[in-house]
Amino acid sequence: MQDCIVQSDKKLLGKLRRKAELCRFAHSEEKEKFKRYRNWKEFAVVLFSIISAGLIGFYFRDVLEGGLVLSTIFIFSLGTALLQALDHTVFQWTHKLARHESAVAIWGVWIREADFVEKRIQRFSSDLMNEKMNNLQEKYNNCMSSTEQIPNNKFLKYKKNFHLYKSQSKELDQITSDD
């Protein structure tokens, strides 16, 4: 009887763990995407600022003259401010990046707790095991409600990539274990 309960708990824990790993992977992929966007934005802001500062320096040293130079300085300064404003109001790359980083951390904590329980599942009494499983299920539901839902079209793509990643990881593990 105890073995049957342990097996069903192991099966449920494995199912929840696989879902949690998939959610964590999807959020980490989203995090990397928004990190690239944010880095490109920051690169453009720095580039526009350097060009603007250089043009201002040349203009005040009388190396460059005319209204075209002033217009260019204005456009680069405006471009810098516009990129920053678009990020904060429309695109929100920095905010989305922070949300996905937080989701990766939340799922990572849950996975570590599930690993701990899974490794010691045989040692727990049935009452303690029920308590631990209920606690893990409650925390799993809290993770699901506190992290952002990834749209199905993206999630399916990440699920495919995740399975590919896992198979490549297993192959690498086999290669290194053979050596």
C-alpha positions, 0 to 999 in steps of 0.5 A: 500500500505504501509503495503504491502511494509513493509511486503515485506521488512520484508520478505526480511529482514528476509530472509537475516537475516536467511542467515546471521545467518547461515553464522555466525554460520558456521564461528563460527564452523570453528573458533572453529575447528581451535582454537582446532587445534591451541591449540593442536599445542601450547600444543605440542610445550610447551610439546616438549620445556619442555621435551627438556629443561629437557633433556638438564638440565639432560645432562649438570648435567651429570645425562644422558649421551650418543649420544641417549640423544643428539639425543632425545634433537635434535629431540624434538627441531626440532619437536618444530620448525617443528610444528611452521613452519608447522603451518605458512606455510602449515596448517595456523591454526592461520591465518585461525582462525583469518579469521573466527573470523573476519567473525563472527564479520562482520556477527554479526555487520550486524545482529545487524544492521538488528535487529535495522531496523527490530524493527523499520520498522513500524516507517520509511517512505517509502523513508527512509525504501527503503534507509535503505533496500538498505543500508542493502542489500549493506552491506550484499553483502559486507559481502558476498564478504569480508568473506571467502566462506565455501565449500558446503559439510561443509556448509550443515553440519553446516546448519543441526547443525544450525537448530538443535541448533535453535530447541534446543534453542527454546525448552529451551526458552519454558522450562524457560518461563514455569517456 
